[in-house]
């Protein structure tokens, strides 16, 4: 089956749009100090540029199913890219911290639309024997971009200041807007009479928003703080109410019949373990190198770089192999890499050679890159086209929450362990142990339940 050019082009635009969104999410991790200095705020307040991004992204994602039914795809894509452009442009000229946050909100809404839409379009547009290959190429947006983000952000703030990042982002967004307007075919909406399920959206926003806010607050407050546990508890309760409502109403915001597929259920939980294991390491490893190992910010960036560039090639290769030999050998092999890399990092200390730290991180990053696209394409491969967007939207939102949870637990270990009389090194080692635990759960899921 030959895929029409306009569909291929739509997916290419979505991949680049998602790549910019993921890049924007993590690049600012290296810019907190510069932003805080310019707006005369403390660094913990400056972290809201990423906290609000994760919150809004998690809140936006569940609405994508409705948007793709109610509006033409070209309209949805253009709206997302225009939001990215205006949000980036606003942040170039941000006159205070609140205007900067407003721009970040627009960027997050854009990413919340493009990422699940990208996965859905790939799975519904390509034949089964090509889905994993294309998803592997798209995995560059899901895996490579967020890993390279802190390195790019650190380099740009050092060379031209943090506003230069948003200038580059706005130029890239404007180019995508022009290409989308010219070359994406205007196909009619699936159902112009589709109604927005407002109560479900409110429950989803409060549920995912509460979880993301609580986990994000864990980087600034103790786990026993009400600023952490109250949002998490409320978010979990409201999310349970959201799930209950989806099962009882005729036109749910998210069709949870997706969980009647065993393959999707396995990939859903395995993907959650994966994201909980790896996102926090991109923050904890640079902190370890700078604060414990005695390295510089450049060393911290270099430690992530080789594994990140390797991921650029591993993502498409893993997808290609999945189409050729099946998901199980690829997923099991990649999960072994993930587990070995994550477990070995539990034992690093101040005497560990830099090349060995880079090697451990590279092995772990290879495992991550070898898992993202095969898990996604295998899990969604036997779903009907009608629920593909439901699957991609709910998976994306949940993975964001799990990534925040994993990061919160790692940050907690680094900050809390020294307070009870243990060494700061032990705090970092326990943080890496958290990553290893989730990696073990990912490995067990692969070995026990992933089949061809």
FIKEZA-386521 format. One record per residue (C-alpha): x negated, y negated, z; residue in three letters. Coordinates in Angstrom, 1 decimal. Example, Ala and Ser with C-alpha at 12.3 -4.5 7.8 and 13.67 -1.06 7.14 Angstrom:
<atoms>
+--------+--------+--------+------+
|     c1 |     c2 |     c3 | type |
+--------+--------+--------+------+
|  -12.3 |    4.5 |    7.8 |  ALA |
|  -13.7 |    1.1 |    7.1 |  SER |
+--------+--------+--------+------+
</atoms>
This chain:
<atoms>
+--------+--------+--------+------+
|     c1 |     c2 |     c3 | type |
+--------+--------+--------+------+
|    0.0 |    0.0 |    0.0 |  UNK |
|   -1.5 |   -3.3 |   -1.1 |  UNK |
|   -1.0 |   -6.1 |    1.4 |  UNK |
|    0.1 |   -9.4 |   -0.3 |  UNK |
|   -2.5 |  -12.2 |   -0.3 |  UNK |
|   -0.2 |  -14.6 |    1.6 |  UNK |
|    0.1 |  -12.1 |    4.4 |  UNK |
|   -3.6 |  -11.5 |    4.5 |  UNK |
|   -4.2 |  -15.2 |    4.6 |  UNK |
|   -1.6 |  -15.7 |    7.4 |  UNK |
|   -3.5 |  -13.1 |    9.5 |  UNK |
|   -6.9 |  -14.8 |    8.8 |  UNK |
|   -5.5 |  -18.1 |   10.0 |  UNK |
|   -4.1 |  -16.4 |   13.1 |  UNK |
|   -7.4 |  -14.7 |   13.8 |  UNK |
|   -9.3 |  -18.0 |   13.6 |  UNK |
|   -6.6 |  -19.8 |   15.6 |  UNK |
|   -6.8 |  -17.2 |   18.3 |  UNK |
|  -10.6 |  -17.4 |   18.2 |  UNK |
|  -10.5 |  -21.1 |   18.9 |  UNK |
|   -8.0 |  -20.5 |   21.7 |  UNK |
|  -10.2 |  -17.9 |   23.4 |  UNK |
|  -13.3 |  -20.1 |   22.9 |  UNK |
|  -11.5 |  -23.0 |   24.5 |  UNK |
|  -10.4 |  -20.9 |   27.4 |  UNK |
|  -14.0 |  -20.0 |   28.5 |  UNK |
|  -16.2 |  -22.7 |   27.1 |  UNK |
|  -15.1 |  -25.2 |   29.7 |  UNK |
|  -16.5 |  -22.9 |   32.5 |  UNK |
|  -19.9 |  -24.5 |   31.7 |  UNK |
|  -18.4 |  -28.1 |   31.7 |  UNK |
|  -16.9 |  -28.4 |   35.2 |  UNK |
|  -19.7 |  -30.6 |   36.6 |  UNK |
|  -19.8 |  -33.0 |   33.6 |  UNK |
|  -16.0 |  -33.4 |   33.6 |  UNK |
|  -15.9 |  -33.9 |   37.4 |  UNK |
|  -18.7 |  -36.5 |   37.2 |  UNK |
|  -17.0 |  -38.5 |   34.5 |  UNK |
|  -13.6 |  -38.6 |   36.3 |  UNK |
|  -15.0 |  -39.0 |   39.8 |  UNK |
|  -13.4 |  -35.8 |   41.1 |  UNK |
|  -14.9 |  -32.7 |   42.9 |  UNK |
|  -15.8 |  -29.6 |   40.9 |  UNK |
|  -13.0 |  -27.6 |   42.5 |  UNK |
|  -10.5 |  -30.1 |   41.1 |  UNK |
|  -12.3 |  -30.0 |   37.8 |  UNK |
|  -11.6 |  -26.2 |   37.6 |  UNK |
|   -8.0 |  -27.1 |   36.9 |  UNK |
|   -8.9 |  -27.6 |   33.2 |  UNK |
|   -9.2 |  -23.7 |   33.0 |  UNK |
|   -6.6 |  -22.9 |   35.7 |  UNK |
|   -3.8 |  -24.9 |   33.9 |  UNK |
|   -4.9 |  -23.3 |   30.6 |  UNK |
|   -4.4 |  -19.8 |   31.9 |  UNK |
|   -1.1 |  -20.7 |   33.6 |  UNK |
|    0.5 |  -22.3 |   30.5 |  UNK |
|   -0.8 |  -19.5 |   28.2 |  UNK |
|    0.7 |  -16.9 |   30.5 |  UNK |
|    4.0 |  -18.7 |   30.6 |  UNK |
|    4.1 |  -19.3 |   26.8 |  UNK |
|    3.4 |  -15.8 |   25.6 |  UNK |
|    6.7 |  -14.1 |   26.5 |  UNK |
|    8.6 |  -16.6 |   24.3 |  UNK |
|    6.8 |  -15.6 |   21.1 |  UNK |
|    9.2 |  -12.8 |   20.3 |  UNK |
|   12.1 |  -15.4 |   20.2 |  UNK |
|   10.1 |  -17.9 |   18.2 |  UNK |
|    9.2 |  -15.3 |   15.5 |  UNK |
|   12.9 |  -14.3 |   15.1 |  UNK |
|   14.4 |  -17.7 |   15.2 |  UNK |
|   11.9 |  -19.6 |   13.0 |  UNK |
|    9.9 |  -19.0 |    9.8 |  UNK |
|    6.4 |  -17.7 |   10.4 |  UNK |
|    4.9 |  -20.6 |    8.6 |  UNK |
|    6.7 |  -23.0 |   10.9 |  UNK |
|    5.6 |  -21.3 |   14.0 |  UNK |
|    1.9 |  -21.1 |   12.9 |  UNK |
|    1.9 |  -24.7 |   11.8 |  UNK |
|    3.4 |  -25.8 |   15.1 |  UNK |
|    0.8 |  -23.9 |   17.1 |  UNK |
|   -2.1 |  -25.3 |   15.1 |  UNK |
|   -0.8 |  -28.8 |   15.2 |  UNK |
|   -0.5 |  -28.5 |   19.0 |  UNK |
|   -4.1 |  -27.4 |   19.1 |  UNK |
|   -5.2 |  -30.3 |   17.0 |  UNK |
|   -3.3 |  -32.9 |   19.0 |  UNK |
|   -4.4 |  -31.4 |   22.3 |  UNK |
|   -8.0 |  -31.4 |   21.2 |  UNK |
|   -7.8 |  -34.9 |   19.9 |  UNK |
|   -6.2 |  -36.2 |   23.1 |  UNK |
|   -9.1 |  -34.6 |   25.1 |  UNK |
|  -11.7 |  -36.4 |   22.9 |  UNK |
|  -10.3 |  -39.7 |   24.1 |  UNK |
|   -9.0 |  -38.6 |   27.5 |  UNK |
|   -9.0 |  -41.8 |   29.7 |  UNK |
|   -8.4 |  -39.9 |   33.0 |  UNK |
|   -8.2 |  -36.4 |   34.3 |  UNK |
|   -4.4 |  -36.2 |   33.9 |  UNK |
|   -4.6 |  -37.0 |   30.1 |  UNK |
|   -7.3 |  -34.3 |   29.9 |  UNK |
|   -5.0 |  -31.8 |   31.5 |  UNK |
|   -2.2 |  -32.8 |   29.1 |  UNK |
|   -4.4 |  -31.9 |   26.2 |  UNK |
|   -5.3 |  -28.6 |   27.8 |  UNK |
|   -1.6 |  -27.8 |   28.2 |  UNK |
|   -1.0 |  -28.3 |   24.4 |  UNK |
|   -4.1 |  -26.1 |   23.6 |  UNK |
|   -2.8 |  -23.4 |   25.9 |  UNK |
|    0.7 |  -23.3 |   24.3 |  UNK |
|   -1.1 |  -23.0 |   20.9 |  UNK |
|   -3.2 |  -20.0 |   22.1 |  UNK |
|   -0.1 |  -18.4 |   23.7 |  UNK |
|    1.6 |  -18.4 |   20.3 |  UNK |
|   -1.3 |  -17.3 |   18.0 |  UNK |
|   -2.7 |  -14.4 |   20.0 |  UNK |
|    0.4 |  -12.2 |   20.3 |  UNK |
|    1.5 |  -13.2 |   16.9 |  UNK |
|   -1.8 |  -12.1 |   15.4 |  UNK |
|   -1.6 |   -8.6 |   16.9 |  UNK |
|    2.1 |   -8.2 |   15.8 |  UNK |
|    1.4 |   -9.3 |   12.2 |  UNK |
|   -1.6 |   -6.9 |   11.9 |  UNK |
|    0.4 |   -3.9 |   13.2 |  UNK |
|    3.5 |   -4.7 |   11.0 |  UNK |
|    1.6 |   -5.7 |    7.8 |  UNK |
|   -1.1 |   -3.0 |    7.3 |  UNK |
|   -0.7 |    0.7 |    6.7 |  UNK |
|   -1.5 |    3.0 |    9.7 |  UNK |
|   -4.9 |    4.0 |    8.3 |  UNK |
|   -6.1 |    0.4 |    8.1 |  UNK |
|   -4.5 |   -1.1 |   11.3 |  UNK |
|   -7.5 |   -0.3 |   13.7 |  UNK |
|  -10.0 |   -1.7 |   11.2 |  UNK |
|   -8.2 |   -5.0 |   10.8 |  UNK |
|   -7.6 |   -5.1 |   14.6 |  UNK |
|  -11.3 |   -4.6 |   15.0 |  UNK |
|  -12.0 |   -7.7 |   13.0 |  UNK |
|   -9.4 |   -9.5 |   15.1 |  UNK |
|  -11.2 |   -8.2 |   18.1 |  UNK |
|  -13.9 |  -10.8 |   17.4 |  UNK |
|  -11.3 |  -13.3 |   18.5 |  UNK |
|  -10.3 |  -11.3 |   21.6 |  UNK |
|  -13.8 |  -10.2 |   22.7 |  UNK |
|  -16.6 |  -12.1 |   21.0 |  UNK |
|  -15.1 |  -15.7 |   21.3 |  UNK |
|  -14.4 |  -15.7 |   25.1 |  UNK |
|  -17.9 |  -14.2 |   25.8 |  UNK |
|  -19.8 |  -16.7 |   23.6 |  UNK |
|  -17.6 |  -19.6 |   25.0 |  UNK |
|  -19.7 |  -20.4 |   28.1 |  UNK |
|  -23.0 |  -20.4 |   26.1 |  UNK |
|  -21.5 |  -22.8 |   23.5 |  UNK |
|  -20.0 |  -25.0 |   26.2 |  UNK |
|  -23.3 |  -25.2 |   28.1 |  UNK |
|  -25.2 |  -26.0 |   24.9 |  UNK |
|  -22.8 |  -28.7 |   23.8 |  UNK |
|  -22.5 |  -30.5 |   27.1 |  UNK |
|  -26.3 |  -30.6 |   27.3 |  UNK |
|  -26.7 |  -31.9 |   23.7 |  UNK |
|  -23.7 |  -34.3 |   23.2 |  UNK |
|  -21.5 |  -34.2 |   26.3 |  UNK |
|  -18.3 |  -32.3 |   27.0 |  UNK |
|  -16.1 |  -34.4 |   24.6 |  UNK |
|  -18.2 |  -33.1 |   21.7 |  UNK |
|  -16.6 |  -29.7 |   22.2 |  UNK |
|  -13.1 |  -31.1 |   21.7 |  UNK |
|  -14.3 |  -33.0 |   18.7 |  UNK |
|  -15.5 |  -29.8 |   17.0 |  UNK |
|  -12.3 |  -28.0 |   18.1 |  UNK |
|  -10.0 |  -30.7 |   16.6 |  UNK |
|  -11.9 |  -30.6 |   13.3 |  UNK |
|  -11.6 |  -26.8 |   13.1 |  UNK |
|   -7.9 |  -27.1 |   14.0 |  UNK |
|   -7.2 |  -29.7 |   11.4 |  UNK |
|   -8.9 |  -27.5 |    8.7 |  UNK |
|   -6.6 |  -24.6 |    9.7 |  UNK |
|   -3.5 |  -26.8 |    9.6 |  UNK |
|   -4.4 |  -27.8 |    6.0 |  UNK |
|   -5.1 |  -24.3 |    4.9 |  UNK |
|   -1.9 |  -23.0 |    6.5 |  UNK |
|    0.2 |  -25.7 |    4.9 |  UNK |
|   -1.2 |  -25.0 |    1.5 |  UNK |
|   -1.5 |  -21.2 |    1.3 |  UNK |
|    0.9 |  -19.6 |    3.8 |  UNK |
|    4.2 |  -18.6 |    2.1 |  UNK |
|    7.4 |  -20.0 |    3.7 |  UNK |
|    9.3 |  -16.7 |    4.4 |  UNK |
|   12.8 |  -17.2 |    5.9 |  UNK |
|   13.3 |  -16.6 |    9.6 |  UNK |
|   14.4 |  -13.1 |   10.7 |  UNK |
|   17.5 |  -14.3 |   12.6 |  UNK |
|   18.3 |  -18.0 |   12.6 |  UNK |
|   21.1 |  -17.3 |   15.1 |  UNK |
|   18.8 |  -15.8 |   17.8 |  UNK |
|   19.5 |  -17.3 |   21.2 |  UNK |
|   16.9 |  -18.2 |   23.7 |  UNK |
|   17.3 |  -16.2 |   27.0 |  UNK |
|   16.6 |  -19.1 |   29.3 |  UNK |
|   17.1 |  -17.2 |   32.7 |  UNK |
|   14.6 |  -14.6 |   31.5 |  UNK |
|   12.1 |  -17.2 |   30.5 |  UNK |
|   12.4 |  -19.0 |   33.8 |  UNK |
|   11.8 |  -15.6 |   35.6 |  UNK |
|    8.9 |  -14.9 |   33.3 |  UNK |
|    7.3 |  -18.3 |   33.9 |  UNK |
|    7.6 |  -18.1 |   37.7 |  UNK |
|    6.4 |  -14.5 |   37.7 |  UNK |
|    3.4 |  -14.7 |   35.5 |  UNK |
|    2.7 |  -18.3 |   36.6 |  UNK |
|    2.8 |  -17.3 |   40.3 |  UNK |
|    0.4 |  -14.4 |   39.8 |  UNK |
|   -2.0 |  -16.5 |   37.7 |  UNK |
|   -1.9 |  -19.5 |   40.1 |  UNK |
|   -2.5 |  -17.3 |   43.1 |  UNK |
|   -5.4 |  -15.5 |   41.5 |  UNK |
|   -6.9 |  -18.7 |   40.3 |  UNK |
|   -6.6 |  -20.3 |   43.7 |  UNK |
|   -8.7 |  -17.4 |   45.2 |  UNK |
|  -11.8 |  -19.1 |   43.7 |  UNK |
|  -11.2 |  -22.1 |   46.0 |  UNK |
|   -9.4 |  -20.7 |   49.0 |  UNK |
|   -9.8 |  -17.6 |   51.3 |  UNK |
|   -7.6 |  -14.7 |   50.4 |  UNK |
|   -5.6 |  -15.2 |   53.6 |  UNK |
|   -4.8 |  -18.7 |   52.5 |  UNK |
|   -1.1 |  -19.3 |   51.8 |  UNK |
|   -2.2 |  -21.0 |   48.6 |  UNK |
|   -3.3 |  -17.6 |   47.4 |  UNK |
|   -1.0 |  -15.0 |   48.8 |  UNK |
|    2.3 |  -16.9 |   48.6 |  UNK |
|    2.1 |  -17.5 |   44.8 |  UNK |
|    1.0 |  -13.9 |   44.3 |  UNK |
|    3.8 |  -12.4 |   46.4 |  UNK |
|    6.5 |  -14.7 |   44.9 |  UNK |
|    5.1 |  -14.0 |   41.4 |  UNK |
|    5.3 |  -10.3 |   41.9 |  UNK |
|    8.8 |  -10.4 |   43.3 |  UNK |
|   10.1 |  -12.6 |   40.5 |  UNK |
|    8.3 |  -10.5 |   37.9 |  UNK |
|   10.1 |   -7.5 |   39.2 |  UNK |
|   13.4 |   -9.4 |   38.9 |  UNK |
|   12.4 |  -10.3 |   35.3 |  UNK |
|   11.8 |   -6.6 |   34.4 |  UNK |
|   15.1 |   -5.6 |   36.0 |  UNK |
|   17.0 |   -8.3 |   34.0 |  UNK |
|   15.4 |   -7.2 |   30.7 |  UNK |
|   16.7 |   -3.7 |   31.2 |  UNK |
|   20.3 |   -4.9 |   31.9 |  UNK |
|   21.0 |   -7.6 |   29.3 |  UNK |
|   21.9 |   -7.1 |   25.6 |  UNK |
|   19.4 |   -9.5 |   24.1 |  UNK |
|   16.3 |   -9.5 |   26.4 |  UNK |
|   13.4 |  -11.9 |   26.0 |  UNK |
|   11.1 |   -8.9 |   26.0 |  UNK |
|   12.5 |   -5.5 |   24.9 |  UNK |
|   11.0 |   -3.2 |   27.5 |  UNK |
|   12.0 |   -0.1 |   25.5 |  UNK |
|    8.3 |   -0.3 |   24.4 |  UNK |
|    7.5 |    1.7 |   27.6 |  UNK |
|    9.4 |    4.7 |   26.3 |  UNK |
|    6.3 |    5.3 |   24.1 |  UNK |
|    3.7 |    7.2 |   26.1 |  UNK |
|    0.9 |    5.9 |   23.9 |  UNK |
|    1.9 |    2.3 |   24.5 |  UNK |
|    2.2 |    2.9 |   28.3 |  UNK |
|   -1.3 |    4.5 |   28.5 |  UNK |
|   -2.9 |    1.7 |   26.4 |  UNK |
|   -1.0 |   -0.9 |   28.4 |  UNK |
|   -2.5 |    0.2 |   31.7 |  UNK |
|   -5.9 |    1.0 |   30.3 |  UNK |
|   -6.1 |   -2.4 |   28.7 |  UNK |
|   -5.2 |   -4.0 |   32.0 |  UNK |
|   -8.0 |   -2.1 |   33.7 |  UNK |
|  -10.4 |   -3.2 |   31.0 |  UNK |
|   -9.6 |   -6.9 |   31.2 |  UNK |
|   -9.7 |   -6.8 |   35.0 |  UNK |
|  -13.2 |   -5.3 |   34.7 |  UNK |
|  -14.9 |   -7.6 |   32.3 |  UNK |
|  -13.6 |  -11.2 |   32.4 |  UNK |
|  -14.9 |  -11.9 |   35.9 |  UNK |
|  -18.4 |  -10.8 |   35.0 |  UNK |
|  -18.8 |  -13.6 |   32.5 |  UNK |
|  -18.5 |  -15.9 |   35.6 |  UNK |
|  -20.3 |  -13.8 |   38.3 |  UNK |
|  -23.4 |  -12.8 |   36.3 |  UNK |
|  -24.4 |  -16.5 |   35.5 |  UNK |
|  -23.8 |  -17.4 |   39.1 |  UNK |
|  -26.0 |  -14.5 |   40.2 |  UNK |
|  -28.9 |  -15.4 |   37.9 |  UNK |
|  -28.8 |  -19.1 |   38.9 |  UNK |
|  -28.1 |  -18.8 |   42.6 |  UNK |
|  -29.6 |  -15.5 |   43.6 |  UNK |
|  -32.1 |  -14.3 |   41.0 |  UNK |
|  -33.7 |  -17.8 |   40.7 |  UNK |
|  -33.1 |  -18.4 |   37.0 |  UNK |
|  -32.0 |  -21.5 |   35.1 |  UNK |
|  -28.7 |  -22.2 |   33.3 |  UNK |
|  -30.5 |  -21.3 |   30.1 |  UNK |
|  -31.4 |  -17.9 |   31.5 |  UNK |
|  -27.8 |  -17.4 |   32.5 |  UNK |
|  -26.6 |  -18.1 |   29.0 |  UNK |
|  -29.3 |  -15.9 |   27.5 |  UNK |
|  -28.3 |  -13.0 |   29.7 |  UNK |
|  -24.8 |  -13.0 |   28.1 |  UNK |
|  -26.0 |  -13.7 |   24.5 |  UNK |
|  -27.4 |  -10.4 |   23.2 |  UNK |
|  -24.4 |   -8.4 |   24.3 |  UNK |
|  -22.1 |  -11.0 |   22.9 |  UNK |
|  -23.7 |  -10.9 |   19.5 |  UNK |
|  -23.7 |   -7.1 |   19.5 |  UNK |
|  -19.9 |   -7.3 |   20.1 |  UNK |
|  -19.6 |   -9.2 |   16.8 |  UNK |
|  -20.5 |   -6.0 |   15.1 |  UNK |
|  -19.1 |   -3.4 |   17.5 |  UNK |
|  -15.5 |   -4.7 |   17.3 |  UNK |
|  -15.0 |   -4.1 |   13.6 |  UNK |
|  -17.1 |   -0.9 |   13.7 |  UNK |
|  -14.9 |    0.6 |   16.5 |  UNK |
|  -11.8 |   -0.2 |   14.5 |  UNK |
|  -13.2 |    1.4 |   11.4 |  UNK |
|  -14.2 |    4.5 |   13.3 |  UNK |
|  -10.7 |    4.7 |   14.9 |  UNK |
|   -9.1 |    4.8 |   11.5 |  UNK |
|  -11.5 |    7.5 |   10.3 |  UNK |
|  -11.9 |    9.9 |   13.2 |  UNK |
|   -9.1 |    8.9 |   15.6 |  UNK |
|   -8.9 |    6.8 |   18.8 |  UNK |
|  -10.0 |    9.4 |   21.4 |  UNK |
|  -13.7 |    9.8 |   20.5 |  UNK |
|  -14.1 |    6.1 |   20.1 |  UNK |
|  -12.3 |    5.1 |   23.3 |  UNK |
|  -14.0 |    7.8 |   25.4 |  UNK |
|  -17.5 |    6.9 |   24.1 |  UNK |
|  -16.9 |    3.1 |   24.6 |  UNK |
|  -15.5 |    3.7 |   28.1 |  UNK |
|  -18.7 |    5.6 |   29.0 |  UNK |
|  -20.8 |    2.6 |   27.9 |  UNK |
|  -18.5 |    0.3 |   29.9 |  UNK |
|  -18.8 |    2.5 |   33.0 |  UNK |
|  -22.6 |    2.9 |   32.8 |  UNK |
|  -23.2 |   -0.8 |   32.2 |  UNK |
|  -20.8 |   -1.9 |   35.0 |  UNK |
|  -22.0 |    0.7 |   37.6 |  UNK |
|  -25.7 |    0.0 |   36.9 |  UNK |
|  -25.1 |   -3.7 |   37.7 |  UNK |
|  -24.1 |   -2.8 |   41.2 |  UNK |
|  -27.8 |   -2.3 |   42.0 |  UNK |
|  -29.4 |   -5.4 |   40.6 |  UNK |
|  -31.3 |   -7.7 |   43.0 |  UNK |
|  -33.9 |  -10.5 |   42.9 |  UNK |
|  -36.6 |   -8.2 |   41.7 |  UNK |
|  -34.7 |   -6.7 |   38.7 |  UNK |
|  -36.5 |   -7.7 |   35.5 |  UNK |
|  -34.6 |  -10.1 |   33.3 |  UNK |
|  -34.8 |   -7.7 |   30.3 |  UNK |
|  -33.1 |   -5.0 |   32.4 |  UNK |
|  -30.3 |   -7.3 |   33.4 |  UNK |
|  -29.8 |   -8.2 |   29.7 |  UNK |
|  -29.8 |   -4.5 |   28.8 |  UNK |
|  -27.2 |   -3.6 |   31.5 |  UNK |
|  -25.0 |   -6.5 |   30.3 |  UNK |
|  -25.4 |   -5.5 |   26.7 |  UNK |
|  -24.4 |   -1.9 |   27.4 |  UNK |
|  -21.3 |   -3.1 |   29.3 |  UNK |
|  -20.4 |   -5.6 |   26.6 |  UNK |
|  -20.7 |   -2.8 |   23.9 |  UNK |
|  -18.2 |   -0.8 |   25.9 |  UNK |
|  -15.8 |   -3.7 |   26.1 |  UNK |
|  -16.0 |   -4.4 |   22.4 |  UNK |
|  -15.6 |   -0.7 |   21.5 |  UNK |
|  -12.3 |   -0.6 |   23.5 |  UNK |
|  -10.3 |   -3.7 |   22.8 |  UNK |
|   -9.1 |   -3.0 |   19.2 |  UNK |
|   -8.9 |    0.9 |   19.4 |  UNK |
|   -6.8 |    0.7 |   22.5 |  UNK |
|   -4.5 |   -1.9 |   21.0 |  UNK |
|   -4.0 |   -0.3 |   17.6 |  UNK |
|   -3.6 |    3.2 |   19.1 |  UNK |
|   -1.1 |    2.1 |   21.7 |  UNK |
|    1.1 |    0.1 |   19.3 |  UNK |
|    0.7 |    2.4 |   16.4 |  UNK |
|    3.9 |    4.4 |   16.9 |  UNK |
|    6.2 |    1.5 |   17.9 |  UNK |
|    8.8 |    0.3 |   15.5 |  UNK |
|    8.3 |   -3.0 |   13.8 |  UNK |
|   11.3 |   -4.5 |   15.6 |  UNK |
|    9.5 |   -4.3 |   19.0 |  UNK |
|    5.9 |   -5.0 |   17.9 |  UNK |
|    6.0 |   -8.6 |   19.0 |  UNK |
|    7.6 |   -7.6 |   22.4 |  UNK |
|    4.6 |   -5.2 |   22.9 |  UNK |
|    1.9 |   -7.7 |   21.9 |  UNK |
|    3.5 |  -10.5 |   24.0 |  UNK |
|    4.0 |   -8.6 |   27.2 |  UNK |
|    0.5 |   -7.0 |   26.9 |  UNK |
|   -1.2 |  -10.4 |   26.4 |  UNK |
|    0.6 |  -12.0 |   29.3 |  UNK |
|   -0.2 |   -9.0 |   31.6 |  UNK |
|   -3.8 |   -8.8 |   30.6 |  UNK |
|   -4.3 |  -12.5 |   31.4 |  UNK |
|   -2.9 |  -11.8 |   34.9 |  UNK |
|   -5.1 |   -8.8 |   35.4 |  UNK |
|   -8.2 |  -10.7 |   34.1 |  UNK |
|   -7.5 |  -13.4 |   36.7 |  UNK |
|   -7.0 |  -10.8 |   39.4 |  UNK |
|  -10.3 |   -9.1 |   38.7 |  UNK |
|  -12.1 |  -12.4 |   38.6 |  UNK |
|  -10.4 |  -13.4 |   41.9 |  UNK |
|  -11.6 |  -10.2 |   43.6 |  UNK |
|  -15.2 |  -10.7 |   42.4 |  UNK |
|  -15.3 |  -14.4 |   43.5 |  UNK |
|  -13.8 |  -13.3 |   46.9 |  UNK |
|  -16.7 |  -10.8 |   47.4 |  UNK |
|  -19.3 |  -13.5 |   46.5 |  UNK |
|  -17.8 |  -16.1 |   48.8 |  UNK |
|  -16.5 |  -14.0 |   51.7 |  UNK |
|  -19.2 |  -11.3 |   52.3 |  UNK |
|  -21.8 |  -13.8 |   53.5 |  UNK |
|  -19.3 |  -15.2 |   56.0 |  UNK |
|  -19.1 |  -11.9 |   57.9 |  UNK |
|  -22.9 |  -11.7 |   58.4 |  UNK |
|  -23.9 |   -9.8 |   55.3 |  UNK |
|  -26.4 |  -11.0 |   52.7 |  UNK |
|  -25.4 |  -13.1 |   49.7 |  UNK |
|  -27.0 |  -10.4 |   47.5 |  UNK |
|  -24.5 |   -7.8 |   49.0 |  UNK |
|  -21.7 |  -10.2 |   48.0 |  UNK |
|  -22.8 |  -10.1 |   44.3 |  UNK |
|  -23.4 |   -6.4 |   44.4 |  UNK |
|  -19.9 |   -5.8 |   45.8 |  UNK |
|  -18.5 |   -8.2 |   43.1 |  UNK |
|  -20.1 |   -6.0 |   40.4 |  UNK |
|  -18.7 |   -2.9 |   42.3 |  UNK |
|  -15.2 |   -4.4 |   41.7 |  UNK |
|  -16.0 |   -4.5 |   38.0 |  UNK |
|  -17.3 |   -0.9 |   38.2 |  UNK |
|  -14.1 |    0.3 |   39.9 |  UNK |
|  -11.9 |   -1.1 |   37.2 |  UNK |
|  -14.3 |    0.4 |   34.6 |  UNK |
|  -13.9 |    3.8 |   36.3 |  UNK |
|  -10.1 |    3.5 |   36.1 |  UNK |
|  -10.5 |    2.7 |   32.4 |  UNK |
|  -12.8 |    5.7 |   31.9 |  UNK |
|  -10.3 |    8.0 |   33.6 |  UNK |
|   -7.4 |    6.7 |   31.6 |  UNK |
|   -9.4 |    7.4 |   28.4 |  UNK |
|  -10.5 |   10.9 |   29.3 |  UNK |
|   -7.2 |   12.0 |   30.7 |  UNK |
|   -4.6 |   10.4 |   28.5 |  UNK |
|   -5.9 |    8.9 |   25.3 |  UNK |
|   -5.3 |   11.4 |   22.4 |  UNK |
|   -5.8 |   11.1 |   18.7 |  UNK |
+--------+--------+--------+------+
</atoms>
